[in-house]
Amino acid sequence: MIFSGVLIIPILIIALLVFILSGVKGQSEKGGEEMIKNVYIYLVLFATLMMTIGGSVGTFMAAADIIAPAPYHQSFEEYRRWGPEKEVIEETKLSQEELKARYDAMVLSEKERQVTRAKNSLIKSFGWIVIPLPVFIYFQRRLVKKPQEQE
């Protein structure tokens, strides 16, 4: 996601410069001011559309994390060997059942934490859809469609 953001910014700057230069060149001709307005509208439409698409992808990814969170990466054998503090195990002499119960509780807690993070991400991704979408619709309606000239 960061990589695509790094590429979009220079592309937008170059596109803006090209449109400004073509608008300045066309300003001496009839309709140059109208062209600059249209270029601005198209740039706003492009930016808001990209924001909405990014938010949609983020929403899908967050929903996938809520439905199927990533499995916990540490096995019970690894937990038994390296997981809790050795002093606690040696002092209390935890049985295999108690150790397994702690491991299961830790796995469940991690799964709940992942789902909570995914819900937070889902809300943030909805913001990337809800905020730019009305701007996109507003500027799309401002775009004047001219009848094509018949020759």
N, C-alpha and C positions, 0 to 999 in steps of 0.2 A: 504494500500500500504506500509506503514511503517512497519507493522507487518510482511509482507512477506519478506521485505528486511532484517529485523532482523534475520529471520530464514535462509535465503539463505547464508548469510556470514559464519556462523559456519559450515553449511553443505559443502560449498565450501572448507573451510579450512580443514575439516576432510577428504574430498575426495582427496584433494591435498596431504595430509600426507599419506593416504593409497596408492595412486599411486606412490609417491616417495619411500615409503618403499618397495613396490613390485618391483619397478624399480631397486632399490639398490640390492635387493635380486636376481633379475633376471639378473643383470649386470654381475655376475660371469658366468652366462650361455651365450650361444650364442644369440645375438640379444638384449641384455639389453639396449644398447644405442638407438636402434631403438624403443624399447618400451617406453622409456622416451620421445622421440620425439612424438610418437603417443599419449601418455597421455597428453602432452602439447597441442597438436592440438585439442584433444577432450575437454579439459578444455576451450580453447579459443572458440571452437564451442558452448559449453554449455553456456558460459557467454554471447556471442553475441546473441545467440538465445533467452535467457531470456530477454536481453535488447530489442530486437526487439518485442518480445511478449508484454512486458510491454508498449512499445511505441504504439503498435497497440491497446491495451486496452485504453490507454490514448487518442488516436486519436478518437476512437469510443465514449468515454465519452464526449469529447469536441464537437464532431459533434452533439451528442444528445443535449447538452446544447445550441448549436447554433440553432438547429431546434426547440426545445421546451424548452425555458428557464423556470426556476422555477417561479411560480406565486408570485406576491408580497404578503407578509404575513400580511400587515396591512389593515384592512377594512376601508371604508370611514368613518364609525361611529367612529372608534378608532382614525382616523386621525383628525376628527372634534373635538373630545374631547381632544386628547393629542398631536396631530401632530405639527402644527405651534405654534409659541410663542403666549401665551394668550394675551400679551400686544398688539401685532400687530392686532389680531382679534378685540380686544375691542376698540383700537384707531381708526381703519379704518372701523369698523363695516362691515366686509365682508359678502356679501350675500351668500346664499347656493350655487348659481350658480358659483360665483367666487371661493368659497372654493372647490367646486367640480372640477373646471377647474385646480386649483393648485394641487389637489390630482391626477387628471389624468396626469398632466404634470410630477409629481413626479414618478408615476408608470411607465410611458413611459421612463423616464430617467433611472430608476432602471433596466428596461428590456434591454435598450441599453447598460448599464454598464455591465450587465451579459453577453450579447452577445459579447461585446468587450473582456471581460476576457476569455470567451470560445475560441475566435479566437486566443488570445495569447497562451492559453493552447494548442490549436491545432497545432500551429507552433512549440512549444516546444516538443510536442509528436512526430511530424514528424521527429524532430532531433534524437529522440530515435530510429527511424526506419532507417533513411537515413545514419546515421553515422556507426552503427555496422553492417548493412547488407553487405556492400562491404567486410568488414573484415571477416564476416562469409563465404561469397562466396569464397574469396581467400583461406582461410584455408580449406574449404571443398574440393577445387580442389587439395590442397597439400596432402590431405589424400590419401595415396597409398592403392589401393585395391589389395590385393594379391589373386592369384587364390587359391582356396581351394585344399588342398592336398587330393589326392585320395588314399585310402588304399586298 
